[in-house]
């Protein structure tokens, strides 16, 4: 395995931070879509899932 320098580690940490920020934005987009979706649910005895936006509701506790 190649030896990583401090610069490489800092660059990797920067890339990780950027990807985490992108994930957060994408999750917010999904939440917005699911909040505004007119759901069409596929149901099982345990859950229901919207076939359009993939929102899931658990029906058992």
C-alpha positions as CSV (number, residue, x, y, z in Angstrom):
1,X,0.0,0.0,0.0
2,X,1.3,3.5,-0.9
3,X,2.5,5.7,1.9
4,X,0.2,8.8,2.2
5,X,1.7,12.2,3.0
6,X,0.1,14.9,5.2
7,X,-0.9,16.7,2.0
8,X,-2.7,13.7,0.7
9,X,-4.5,13.2,4.0
10,X,-5.6,16.8,4.1
11,X,-6.8,16.6,0.5
12,X,-8.8,13.4,1.4
13,X,-10.4,15.1,4.4
14,X,-11.4,18.1,2.2
15,X,-13.0,15.7,-0.3
16,X,-14.8,13.9,2.5
17,X,-16.2,17.2,3.8
18,X,-17.3,18.2,0.3
19,X,-19.0,14.9,-0.3
20,X,-20.8,15.0,3.1
21,X,-22.1,18.5,2.2
22,X,-23.3,17.1,-1.2
23,X,-25.0,14.2,0.6
24,X,-26.8,16.6,2.9
25,X,-28.1,18.7,0.0
26,X,-29.3,15.5,-1.8
27,X,-31.1,14.3,1.3
28,X,-32.8,17.7,1.6
29,X,-33.9,17.4,-2.0
30,X,-35.4,14.0,-1.4
31,X,-37.2,15.2,1.7
32,X,-38.6,18.1,-0.3
33,X,-39.8,15.8,-3.0
34,X,-41.4,13.4,-0.6
35,X,-43.1,16.2,1.4
36,X,-44.7,17.5,-1.8
37,X,-45.6,14.2,-3.4
38,X,-49.1,13.0,-3.9
39,X,-48.3,9.6,-2.7
40,X,-49.5,6.4,-4.3
41,X,-48.8,3.7,-1.8
42,X,-48.0,0.0,-2.2
43,X,-48.9,-1.7,1.1
44,X,-47.9,-4.7,3.0
45,X,-49.1,-5.6,6.5
46,X,-45.9,-4.0,7.9
47,X,-45.3,-1.0,5.8
48,X,-46.5,1.2,3.0
49,X,-44.2,2.7,0.3
50,X,-44.9,5.3,-2.2
51,X,-44.2,4.0,-5.7
52,X,-43.4,7.5,-6.9
53,X,-41.1,9.0,-4.3
54,X,-40.2,5.9,-2.2
55,X,-41.4,7.5,1.0
56,X,-41.9,4.7,3.6
57,X,-44.3,4.5,6.5
58,X,-43.8,1.6,9.0
59,X,-47.2,0.2,10.2
60,X,-46.1,-1.9,13.1
61,X,-44.7,-0.9,16.4
